[in-house]
Amino acid sequence: MYENLKSRLVTLKSNRLFEFAVISVIIISALEIGAKTYELPGIMNQLLLGLDWFITVFFVVEISIRFIADHDKRNFFKNGWNVFDTLVVVVSLIPVNDSELALLARLVRIFRVLRMISIIPELRTLITSLLKALPQMGYVVLLMFIIFYIYAAVGSYLFADINPFLWENIAISMLTLFRVMTFEDWTDIQYETMEVYPLSWMFYMSFIFLTAFAFLNMVIGIVVNVMDKESRAEADRLREELASEQEPEPSMADLQREIRELKALLKDR
């Protein structure tokens, strides 16, 4: 009985229509969250509350199907995405109204949109690549912080008298430099200091070259490299799964044994 139910759930889990239904419910959940940010009539709030309970029950059923259909249930919760999905579903069971945990429940319902990542393999690969790239990116970020610190100290010493609001101390100077790196009206800051120090443009040009061009491109290169490795690993894993599902090719010994059996049958006749 259980094995029959499990086989049916496995078929349902791998069904494209089921995956489409899950994605559709996630999108509806996102739209429902956005609708609640507006002032709505009482009847609409009641409808949204009913829709919220439907979405919650759907996700409970969906995670249950995935758990029952999984071949290795002991390692089901060793998968980070399964843990994330389960936590979101469990915490979503907290009542939204008339509860001290209502705010937590509403915040968790917002994170239900992130379940789109666990459903779509390409998004999972992207997030996994970003997480695996963090250690390498850490050294680039550290080097960028050192550059920020040096330029912020220089800027504070040179430009504090020109505009204390932007260069009063090293902390404010780092915020100003972040504004320069993101090109947010940075030319106004440059022209203001050039009135006193005509060559101060070299300060801004060198800083922008190091941060906005060199370091950011290094970060992009690291992420792209890790994504390429993850894509290849995912493709290899899929090929191994397909190969394991296919019947193994008969060996030479098996073929010879079958030939001998056929010869014996022909002799008997």
Backbone as numpy.savetxt, mean C-alpha at the origin, in Angstrom:
# Nx Ny Nz CAx CAy CAz Cx Cy Cz
-18.58 -33.48 4.32 -19.41 -32.27 4.32 -18.55 -31.01 4.32
-17.57 -31.00 5.26 -16.69 -29.83 5.35 -15.84 -29.67 4.10
-15.30 -30.80 3.60 -14.46 -30.73 2.41 -15.25 -30.25 1.20
-16.50 -30.67 1.11 -17.36 -30.23 0.01 -17.60 -28.72 0.09
-17.88 -28.25 1.33 -18.08 -26.81 1.53 -16.80 -26.04 1.22
-15.66 -26.59 1.65 -14.38 -25.92 1.41 -14.09 -25.81 -0.08
-14.33 -26.87 -0.83 -14.07 -26.83 -2.27 -14.96 -25.80 -2.97
-16.20 -25.70 -2.52 -17.08 -24.69 -3.11 -16.61 -23.27 -2.78
-16.14 -23.08 -1.54 -15.66 -21.75 -1.15 -14.36 -21.40 -1.87
-13.53 -22.40 -2.13 -12.31 -22.16 -2.91 -12.66 -21.69 -4.31
-13.65 -22.34 -4.90 -14.12 -21.93 -6.24 -14.69 -20.53 -6.21
-15.47 -20.23 -5.15 -16.06 -18.91 -5.02 -14.98 -17.85 -4.81
-13.98 -18.16 -4.01 -12.91 -17.20 -3.72 -12.14 -16.80 -4.97
-11.91 -17.76 -5.85 -11.15 -17.49 -7.08 -12.03 -17.01 -8.23
-13.33 -16.87 -7.97 -14.24 -16.41 -9.01 -14.08 -14.91 -9.26
-14.00 -14.52 -10.51 -13.82 -13.11 -10.86 -15.00 -12.26 -10.43
-16.20 -12.81 -10.50 -17.38 -12.05 -10.09 -17.35 -11.76 -8.60
-16.86 -12.72 -7.81 -16.74 -12.50 -6.38 -15.73 -11.40 -6.08
-14.59 -11.43 -6.77 -13.59 -10.38 -6.57 -14.15 -9.02 -6.99
-14.90 -9.00 -8.08 -15.52 -7.74 -8.52 -16.53 -7.25 -7.49
-17.27 -8.18 -6.87 -18.25 -7.79 -5.85 -17.55 -7.19 -4.63
-16.42 -7.77 -4.23 -15.67 -7.25 -3.08 -15.15 -5.85 -3.38
-14.59 -5.67 -4.57 -14.08 -4.35 -4.95 -15.22 -3.33 -5.01
-16.37 -3.74 -5.52 -17.52 -2.84 -5.60 -17.98 -2.42 -4.22
-18.01 -3.35 -3.27 -18.43 -3.02 -1.91 -17.43 -2.07 -1.26
-16.14 -2.26 -1.53 -15.13 -1.34 -0.98 -15.34 0.06 -1.54
-15.64 0.17 -2.83 -15.89 1.48 -3.43 -17.14 2.10 -2.84
-18.18 1.29 -2.65 -19.41 1.80 -2.03 -19.12 2.27 -0.61
-18.27 1.53 0.11 -17.89 1.94 1.46 -17.18 3.28 1.46
-16.31 3.50 0.46 -15.62 4.79 0.36 -16.61 5.93 0.08
-17.57 5.67 -0.81 -18.58 6.69 -1.11 -19.46 6.97 0.11
-19.75 5.92 0.87 -20.57 6.10 2.07 -19.85 6.95 3.10
-18.55 6.74 3.26 -17.75 7.54 4.19 -17.75 9.00 3.75
-17.59 9.23 2.45 -17.61 10.60 1.95 -18.96 11.26 2.12
-20.04 10.49 1.95 -21.39 11.06 2.09 -21.66 11.50 3.52
-21.06 10.81 4.50 -21.30 11.16 5.90 -20.64 12.47 6.31
-19.76 13.00 5.49 -19.13 14.28 5.81 -20.03 15.46 5.46
-21.17 15.21 4.82 -22.11 16.26 4.45 -23.30 16.26 5.42
-23.97 17.39 5.48 -25.21 17.48 6.25 -26.33 16.86 5.42
-26.91 15.77 5.94 -27.91 15.02 5.19 -29.21 14.94 5.99
-30.34 14.78 5.30 -31.62 14.59 6.02 -31.61 13.33 6.87
-32.54 13.25 7.80 -32.60 12.11 8.71 -32.79 10.79 8.00
-33.62 10.75 6.95 -33.87 9.52 6.24 -32.61 9.01 5.55
-31.78 9.95 5.04 -30.54 9.55 4.39 -29.56 8.98 5.40
-29.53 9.57 6.60 -28.64 9.04 7.64 -29.05 7.63 8.03
-30.35 7.36 8.08 -30.82 6.02 8.39 -30.43 5.03 7.28
-30.55 5.47 6.04 -30.17 4.61 4.92 -28.66 4.31 4.94
-27.87 5.35 5.26 -26.42 5.15 5.32 -26.05 4.22 6.48
-26.80 4.31 7.58 -26.55 3.41 8.71 -26.84 1.96 8.31
-27.95 1.76 7.60 -28.25 0.41 7.11 -27.22 -0.08 6.12
-26.76 0.82 5.25 -25.73 0.45 4.28 -24.42 0.10 4.99
-24.12 0.83 6.06 -22.91 0.55 6.80 -22.95 -0.84 7.42
-24.09 -1.23 7.97 -24.22 -2.57 8.55 -24.13 -3.64 7.47
-24.71 -3.37 6.30 -24.60 -4.34 5.20 -23.15 -4.54 4.80
-22.40 -3.43 4.69 -20.98 -3.52 4.31 -20.20 -4.30 5.35
-20.49 -4.03 6.63 -19.78 -4.73 7.70 -20.05 -6.24 7.65
-21.32 -6.61 7.49 -21.67 -8.04 7.42 -21.04 -8.68 6.19
-21.03 -7.96 5.07 -20.42 -8.49 3.84 -18.94 -8.78 4.07
-18.24 -7.86 4.73 -16.82 -8.06 4.96 -16.57 -9.22 5.94
-17.46 -9.38 6.92 -17.32 -10.51 7.84 -17.47 -11.83 7.07
-18.47 -11.90 6.20 -18.67 -13.11 5.39 -17.49 -13.33 4.46
-16.99 -12.26 3.86 -15.89 -12.39 2.90 -14.62 -12.88 3.57
-14.27 -12.34 4.75 -13.06 -12.79 5.43 -13.23 -14.22 5.94
-14.46 -14.59 6.29 -14.72 -15.98 6.71 -14.53 -16.94 5.55
-14.99 -16.55 4.37 -14.81 -17.38 3.18 -13.33 -17.56 2.88
-12.58 -16.49 2.97 -11.14 -16.57 2.69 -10.44 -17.47 3.70
-10.87 -17.42 4.95 -10.22 -18.25 5.98 -10.56 -19.72 5.77
-11.82 -20.04 5.54 -12.23 -21.43 5.36 -11.62 -22.02 4.09
-11.53 -21.20 3.03 -11.01 -21.70 1.76 -9.50 -21.80 1.73
-8.82 -21.23 2.74 -7.36 -21.26 2.75 -6.87 -22.68 3.07
-5.87 -23.15 2.31 -5.36 -24.51 2.49 -4.48 -24.63 3.73
-3.82 -23.53 4.11 -2.91 -23.56 5.25 -3.41 -22.57 6.30
-4.38 -22.99 7.10 -5.01 -22.08 8.05 -4.07 -21.68 9.18
-3.09 -22.52 9.49 -2.15 -22.18 10.56 -1.33 -20.94 10.23
-1.06 -20.77 8.95 -0.26 -19.62 8.52 -1.10 -18.50 7.94
-2.43 -18.61 8.11 -3.31 -17.58 7.53 -3.00 -16.21 8.11
-2.80 -16.16 9.42 -2.57 -14.88 10.08 -1.09 -14.50 10.13
-0.25 -15.29 9.48 1.14 -14.87 9.30 1.29 -13.93 8.13
0.25 -13.86 7.31 0.21 -12.92 6.20 -0.25 -11.57 6.72
0.57 -10.55 6.53 0.23 -9.23 7.06 -1.06 -8.67 6.52
-1.36 -8.94 5.24 -2.60 -8.43 4.65 -3.83 -9.10 5.28
-3.73 -10.40 5.59 -4.84 -11.07 6.25 -5.08 -10.51 7.65
-3.99 -10.20 8.35 -4.12 -9.61 9.69 -4.77 -8.24 9.59
-4.33 -7.44 8.62 -4.90 -6.10 8.45 -6.39 -6.18 8.13
-6.76 -7.02 7.19 -8.17 -7.16 6.81 -9.02 -7.61 8.00
-8.50 -8.57 8.76 -9.26 -9.09 9.90 -9.45 -8.02 10.97
-8.39 -7.26 11.25 -8.50 -6.20 12.27 -9.52 -5.14 11.86
-9.47 -4.76 10.58 -10.43 -3.75 10.10 -11.86 -4.26 10.23
-12.07 -5.53 9.87 -13.42 -6.10 9.94 -13.88 -6.22 11.38
-13.00 -6.69 12.27 -13.40 -6.89 13.66 -13.72 -5.57 14.34
-12.86 -4.56 14.14 -13.09 -3.27 14.78 -14.31 -2.58 14.16
-14.63 -2.90 12.92 -15.81 -2.31 12.28 -17.10 -2.78 12.93
-17.03 -3.86 13.72 -18.22 -4.34 14.41 -18.61 -3.47 15.60
-17.72 -2.53 15.98 -18.05 -1.62 17.07 -19.19 -0.70 16.63
-20.26 -0.57 17.41 -21.37 0.30 17.01 -20.91 1.75 16.87
-21.41 2.41 15.84 -21.00 3.79 15.58 -21.72 4.75 16.52
-22.96 4.50 16.81 -23.77 5.43 17.61 -23.84 4.96 19.07
-23.98 5.96 19.97 -24.18 5.70 21.40 -23.10 4.78 21.96
-21.86 5.12 21.67 -20.76 4.31 22.18 -19.56 5.21 22.45
-18.80 4.87 23.52 -17.60 5.64 23.82 -16.54 5.42 22.76
-16.63 4.32 22.04 -15.66 4.01 20.99 -16.18 4.40 19.61
-17.17 5.29 19.58 -17.76 5.67 18.29 -16.73 6.32 17.38
-15.90 7.20 17.95 -14.88 7.87 17.13 -13.92 6.86 16.54
-13.48 5.89 17.36 -12.58 4.85 16.85 -13.24 4.04 15.75
-14.52 3.74 15.94 -15.25 2.97 14.92 -15.32 3.73 13.61
-15.59 5.03 13.69 -15.66 5.83 12.45 -14.31 5.89 11.77
-13.24 6.04 12.55 -11.90 6.12 11.96 -11.53 4.80 11.28
-11.87 3.69 11.92 -11.56 2.38 11.33 -12.35 2.17 10.05
-13.58 2.63 10.01 -14.38 2.50 8.80 -13.76 3.27 7.64
-13.04 4.34 7.95 -12.32 5.06 6.90 -11.23 4.18 6.30
-10.56 3.41 7.17 -9.46 2.57 6.70 -9.96 1.35 5.93
-11.27 1.12 5.89 -11.77 0.02 5.08 -11.46 0.23 3.60
-11.28 1.50 3.22 -10.93 1.78 1.82 -9.59 1.15 1.47
-8.69 1.04 2.48 -7.38 0.46 2.22 -7.45 -1.02 1.89
-8.60 -1.64 2.12 -8.74 -3.05 1.77 -8.63 -3.26 0.26
-8.78 -2.19 -0.49 -8.59 -2.27 -1.94 -7.18 -2.75 -2.25
-6.21 -2.38 -1.39 -4.83 -2.77 -1.61 -4.66 -4.28 -1.46
-5.31 -4.86 -0.44 -5.16 -6.29 -0.21 -5.89 -7.13 -1.24
-6.84 -6.54 -1.95 -7.61 -7.28 -2.94 -6.91 -7.29 -4.29
-6.32 -6.16 -4.67 -5.70 -6.03 -5.99 -4.21 -6.38 -5.89
-3.73 -7.42 -6.58 -2.33 -7.85 -6.45 -1.33 -6.77 -6.82
-1.63 -5.98 -7.85 -0.69 -4.94 -8.28 -0.46 -3.91 -7.18
-1.52 -3.56 -6.46 -1.37 -2.61 -5.36 -0.57 -3.24 -4.21
-0.79 -4.53 -3.96 -0.01 -5.20 -2.93 1.47 -5.18 -3.27
1.78 -5.44 -4.54 3.18 -5.41 -4.97 3.78 -4.03 -4.78
2.99 -2.99 -5.08 3.49 -1.62 -4.94 3.80 -1.29 -3.48
2.87 -1.62 -2.57 3.08 -1.32 -1.16 4.23 -2.15 -0.59
4.29 -3.42 -0.97 5.40 -4.27 -0.51 6.74 -3.73 -0.97
6.78 -3.23 -2.20 8.01 -2.65 -2.72 8.41 -1.41 -1.93
7.43 -0.57 -1.63 7.74 0.63 -0.85 8.27 0.28 0.53
7.68 -0.72 1.18 8.13 -1.11 2.51 9.54 -1.69 2.47
9.82 -2.50 1.45 11.15 -3.09 1.35 12.20 -2.07 0.94
11.76 -0.98 0.32 12.71 0.06 -0.10 13.05 1.01 1.04
12.29 0.96 2.14 12.52 1.91 3.24 13.93 1.83 3.83
14.49 0.62 4.07 15.86 0.61 4.62 16.87 1.32 3.73
16.79 1.09 2.41 17.72 1.77 1.50 17.43 3.26 1.42
16.14 3.60 1.44 15.78 5.01 1.39 16.21 5.74 2.66
16.33 5.00 3.76 16.71 5.64 5.03 18.04 6.35 4.95
19.01 5.73 4.26 20.33 6.35 4.14 20.26 7.61 3.28
19.44 7.57 2.24 19.28 8.77 1.40 18.62 9.89 2.19
17.60 9.52 2.98 16.91 10.53 3.80 17.85 11.10 4.84
18.71 10.25 5.43 19.69 10.74 6.40 20.65 11.73 5.77
21.14 11.39 4.58 22.04 12.31 3.87 21.33 13.62 3.52
20.04 13.51 3.13 19.27 14.71 2.82 19.09 15.58 4.06
18.87 14.94 5.21 18.73 15.69 6.45 20.02 16.45 6.79
21.17 15.80 6.55 22.45 16.46 6.81 22.59 17.70 5.93
22.23 17.56 4.65 22.28 18.71 3.73 21.32 19.80 4.19
20.12 19.41 4.58 19.15 20.38 5.10 19.73 21.12 6.30
20.33 20.37 7.21 20.85 20.97 8.44 21.95 21.98 8.14
22.86 21.60 7.25 23.97 22.51 6.90 23.45 23.78 6.25
22.58 23.62 5.27 22.05 24.79 4.56 21.17 25.64 5.49
20.44 24.99 6.40 19.61 25.75 7.33 20.47 26.59 8.27
21.59 26.01 8.73 22.49 26.77 9.60 23.10 27.95 8.86
23.55 27.71 7.62 24.12 28.80 6.82 23.07 29.88 6.56
21.86 29.46 6.18 20.80 30.42 5.91 20.43 31.23 7.13
20.41 30.60 8.30 20.07 31.32 9.53 21.13 32.37 9.85
22.41 32.02 9.68 23.48 32.97 9.96 23.47 34.15 9.00
23.18 33.86 7.72 23.28 34.92 6.71 22.01 35.75 6.57
20.84 35.12 6.66 19.60 35.79 6.27 18.66 36.11 7.43
19.08 35.82 8.68 18.18 36.06 9.82 17.83 37.53 9.97
18.80 38.41 9.68 18.53 39.85 9.80 17.65 40.35 8.67
17.64 39.66 7.54 16.83 40.10 6.40 15.36 39.78 6.63
15.09 38.56 7.06 13.71 38.14 7.32 13.70 37.13 8.46
13.55 37.62 9.70 13.55 36.70 10.85 12.40 35.69 10.80
11.32 36.03 10.14 10.18 35.12 10.07 10.55 33.83 9.33
11.47 33.93 8.36 11.86 32.77 7.56 13.18 32.15 8.01
14.05 32.93 8.66 15.40 32.45 8.95 15.82 32.69 10.41
14.88 32.80 11.32 15.23 33.18 12.69 16.14 32.15 13.38
15.85 30.88 13.23 16.68 29.84 13.83 16.75 28.66 12.87
17.47 27.61 13.29 17.72 26.51 12.36 16.46 25.71 12.07
15.55 25.63 13.04 14.30 24.88 12.81 13.43 25.58 11.78
13.25 26.89 11.95 12.45 27.65 10.99 13.13 27.67 9.63
14.46 27.74 9.63 15.20 27.74 8.36 15.00 26.43 7.61
14.92 25.31 8.34 14.68 24.02 7.67 13.28 23.98 7.05
12.30 24.58 7.72 10.96 24.66 7.14 10.97 25.54 5.89
11.73 26.62 5.94 11.85 27.50 4.76 12.50 26.76 3.60
13.54 25.98 3.92 14.22 25.23 2.87 13.32 24.15 2.28
12.47 23.56 3.12 11.50 22.60 2.59 10.56 23.29 1.60
10.19 24.50 1.92 9.36 25.28 1.00 10.11 25.55 -0.30
11.41 25.83 -0.20 12.22 26.05 -1.40 12.31 24.78 -2.22
12.50 23.63 -1.53 12.65 22.35 -2.24 11.38 22.00 -3.00
10.22 22.35 -2.46 8.95 22.05 -3.12 8.53 23.14 -4.10
9.40 24.14 -4.31 9.16 25.22 -5.28 7.91 26.05 -4.96
7.59 26.19 -3.67 6.44 26.98 -3.25 6.88 28.44 -3.07
6.72 29.26 -4.13 7.08 30.68 -4.11 8.52 30.88 -3.63
9.41 29.98 -4.04 10.78 30.08 -3.57 11.53 31.26 -4.19
11.09 31.69 -5.37 11.78 32.83 -5.99 11.59 34.11 -5.17
10.45 34.26 -4.48 10.26 35.43 -3.62 11.28 35.45 -2.50
11.57 34.28 -1.94 12.57 34.19 -0.87 13.96 34.51 -1.43
14.24 34.00 -2.63 15.56 34.23 -3.23 15.78 35.70 -3.55
14.79 36.34 -4.18 14.97 37.74 -4.57 15.07 38.64 -3.35
14.43 38.26 -2.26 14.51 39.07 -1.04 15.93 39.09 -0.49
16.60 37.93 -0.49 17.97 37.87 0.02 18.97 38.42 -1.00
18.63 38.34 -2.27 19.55 38.87 -3.29 19.66 40.38 -3.25
18.70 41.05 -2.67 18.80 42.49 -2.52 19.93 42.88 -1.58
20.27 42.00 -0.64 21.37 42.25 0.29 22.63 41.49 -0.14
22.44 40.23 -0.53 23.55 39.40 -1.00 23.27 39.00 -2.44
23.81 39.72 -3.41 23.50 39.44 -4.83 23.85 38.02 -5.27
24.86 37.42 -4.63 25.27 36.07 -5.02 24.54 34.98 -4.24
23.53 35.34 -3.48 22.82 34.33 -2.69 22.04 33.35 -3.57
21.88 33.66 -4.85 21.21 32.72 -5.75 21.97 31.39 -5.82
23.30 31.45 -5.62 24.10 30.22 -5.63 23.69 29.31 -4.47
23.32 29.91 -3.34 22.85 29.15 -2.19 21.60 28.35 -2.55
20.64 28.99 -3.20 19.37 28.33 -3.54 19.55 27.34 -4.69
20.33 27.71 -5.70 20.51 26.82 -6.85 21.18 25.51 -6.44
22.24 25.62 -5.63 22.94 24.40 -5.20 22.06 23.54 -4.31
21.26 24.19 -3.44 20.37 23.43 -2.56 19.29 22.70 -3.36
18.71 23.38 -4.32 17.66 22.76 -5.15 18.24 21.61 -5.98
19.45 21.81 -6.50 20.06 20.75 -7.29 20.29 19.49 -6.46
20.77 19.67 -5.22 21.06 18.52 -4.38 19.79 17.80 -3.91
18.79 18.56 -3.51 17.60 17.96 -2.90 16.54 17.59 -3.92
16.06 18.58 -4.66 14.93 18.35 -5.57 15.30 17.47 -6.75
16.56 17.50 -7.16 16.96 16.72 -8.33 17.74 15.47 -7.95
18.87 15.62 -7.28 19.75 14.48 -7.01 19.12 13.48 -6.05
18.77 13.93 -4.84 18.31 13.00 -3.82 16.94 12.40 -4.15
16.03 13.21 -4.66 14.71 12.68 -4.98 14.78 11.67 -6.11
15.66 11.91 -7.07 15.84 10.92 -8.14 16.47 9.64 -7.61
17.33 9.76 -6.60 17.90 8.57 -5.97 16.80 7.76 -5.29
15.89 8.43 -4.61 14.77 7.74 -3.95 13.90 7.04 -4.99
13.59 7.73 -6.07 12.78 7.13 -7.13 13.47 5.91 -7.72
14.80 6.02 -7.93 15.54 4.90 -8.48 15.51 3.69 -7.57
15.62 3.91 -6.26 15.57 2.80 -5.30 14.22 2.12 -5.34
13.14 2.91 -5.34 11.79 2.35 -5.35 11.54 1.57 -6.64
11.94 2.12 -7.77 11.74 1.43 -9.05 12.51 0.12 -9.09
13.74 0.13 -8.56 14.56 -1.09 -8.55 13.91 -2.18 -7.69
13.42 -1.81 -6.51 12.77 -2.78 -5.63 11.46 -3.27 -6.26
10.70 -2.38 -6.90 9.46 -2.79 -7.56 9.74 -3.79 -8.67
10.82 -3.59 -9.40 11.17 -4.53 -10.47 11.49 -5.91 -9.89
12.22 -5.93 -8.78 12.54 -7.21 -8.14 11.28 -7.90 -7.62
10.38 -7.11 -7.01 9.15 -7.68 -6.47 8.25 -8.22 -7.59
8.20 -7.51 -8.71 7.39 -7.97 -9.84 7.92 -9.29 -10.39
9.24 -9.40 -10.48 9.83 -10.66 -10.95 9.58 -11.79 -9.96
9.70 -11.49 -8.67 9.45 -12.52 -7.66 8.00 -12.98 -7.69
7.07 -12.05 -7.88 5.66 -12.40 -7.97 5.38 -13.25 -9.21
6.02 -12.89 -10.33 5.83 -13.68 -11.55 6.39 -15.09 -11.38
7.54 -15.22 -10.71 8.11 -16.55 -10.46 7.20 -17.37 -9.54
6.62 -16.71 -8.54 5.73 -17.42 -7.62 4.48 -17.94 -8.35
3.93 -17.11 -9.23 2.75 -17.54 -9.99 3.09 -18.70 -10.92
4.28 -18.65 -11.53 4.68 -19.76 -12.41 4.85 -21.05 -11.61
5.39 -20.95 -10.40 5.55 -22.14 -9.57 4.19 -22.71 -9.16
3.24 -21.83 -8.84 1.90 -22.30 -8.48 1.23 -23.00 -9.66
1.37 -22.42 -10.86 0.79 -23.06 -12.03 1.45 -24.40 -12.32
2.76 -24.45 -12.14 3.48 -25.71 -12.39 3.09 -26.78 -11.39
2.86 -26.36 -10.13 2.47 -27.34 -9.10 1.06 -27.87 -9.34
0.18 -27.03 -9.93 -1.17 -27.46 -10.19 -1.26 -28.41 -11.38
-0.32 -28.29 -12.33 -0.33 -29.16 -13.49 0.22 -30.54 -13.14
-0.24 -31.52 -13.88 0.25 -32.87 -13.65 1.70 -32.98 -14.10
2.55 -33.66 -13.31 3.96 -33.80 -13.70 4.12 -34.66 -14.94
5.10 -34.30 -15.76 5.35 -35.07 -16.97 5.90 -36.44 -16.61
5.46 -37.48 -17.32 5.95 -38.84 -17.01 7.44 -38.96 -17.30
8.12 -39.69 -16.45 9.55 -39.91 -16.64 9.79 -41.01 -17.67
11.07 -41.20 -18.05 11.41 -42.24 -19.01 11.09 -43.63 -18.46
11.30 -43.82 -17.16 11.00 -45.13 -16.56 9.50 -45.42 -16.61
8.67 -44.38 -16.39 7.22 -44.58 -16.47 6.80 -44.97 -17.88
7.41 -44.29 -18.86 7.07 -44.61 -20.26 7.47 -46.04 -20.61
8.65 -46.47 -20.18 9.10 -47.83 -20.46 8.20 -48.86 -19.78
7.75 -48.55 -18.56 6.87 -49.48 -17.86 5.52 -49.60 -18.58
5.00 -48.47 -19.06 3.74 -48.51 -19.79 3.88 -49.29 -21.10
5.02 -49.14 -21.76 5.26 -49.89 -23.01 5.29 -51.39 -22.74
5.95 -51.77 -21.62 6.01 -53.20 -21.29 4.61 -53.73 -20.97
3.80 -52.91 -20.29 2.43 -53.35 -19.98 1.61 -53.52 -21.25
1.79 -52.60 -22.20 1.06 -52.72 -23.47 1.50 -53.97 -24.23
2.80 -54.25 -24.24 3.29 -55.44 -24.91 2.72 -56.71 -24.27
2.66 -56.69 -22.94 2.11 -57.87 -22.26 0.65 -58.07 -22.61
-0.12 -56.96 -22.69 -1.52 -57.08 -23.07 -1.67 -57.62 -24.48
-0.81 -57.16 -25.40 -0.89 -57.63 -26.79 -0.54 -59.11 -26.89
0.43 -59.58 -26.11 0.78 -60.99 -26.13 -0.35 -61.85 -25.59
-1.03 -61.37 -24.55 -2.15 -62.12 -24.01 -3.26 -62.32 -25.03
-3.44 -61.32 -25.88 -4.48 -61.41 -26.91 -4.05 -62.33 -28.04
